[in-house]
Amino acid sequence: MSRHTSYGKSTKSGKKRNVLKRFERVDVLRKIGKWVDGRNTKVTGLPKTPSA
């Protein structure tokens, strides 16, 4: 039995996601200097980050 075409390709590694997971946003905030490990503990309501 074959897969239906609506399921898409099995390899999506080349596609860029436009939504970051929470830990990815924290990593971006660390890189730009807006997140300090000992001081920032709240992980909800994070500011928007560039997705580049």
C-alpha positions in Angstrom: 0.0 0.0 0.0 1.3 3.5 -0.9 1.1 6.7 1.1 -1.4 9.3 0.2 0.1 12.4 -1.5 -1.3 14.8 1.1 1.2 13.5 3.7 4.0 15.2 1.8 7.7 14.2 1.6 9.3 12.1 4.3 12.4 14.3 4.4 11.7 17.9 5.5 15.2 18.7 6.5 15.6 21.4 3.9 12.5 23.3 5.0 13.0 26.3 7.4 10.6 26.6 10.3 9.3 30.0 11.1 8.3 29.2 14.7 10.9 28.5 17.4 10.5 26.2 20.3 11.0 27.6 23.8 14.5 26.3 24.3 15.5 27.6 20.8 14.2 31.1 21.8 16.2 31.0 25.0 19.3 30.1 23.0 18.7 33.1 20.7 18.2 35.4 23.7 21.5 34.1 25.1 23.3 34.9 21.9 22.0 38.5 21.8 22.6 39.1 25.5 19.1 39.4 26.8 19.1 36.2 28.8 21.3 35.5 31.9 21.2 32.0 33.3 21.1 32.8 37.0 18.9 35.9 36.8 16.2 34.9 34.3 14.0 32.0 35.4 10.6 32.8 33.8 10.2 30.9 30.5 6.7 32.1 29.7 6.0 35.4 28.0 9.4 35.5 26.3 10.1 38.5 24.1 10.0 38.1 20.3 13.3 37.0 18.7 14.6 37.2 15.2 14.3 33.7 13.5 17.5 34.0 11.5 
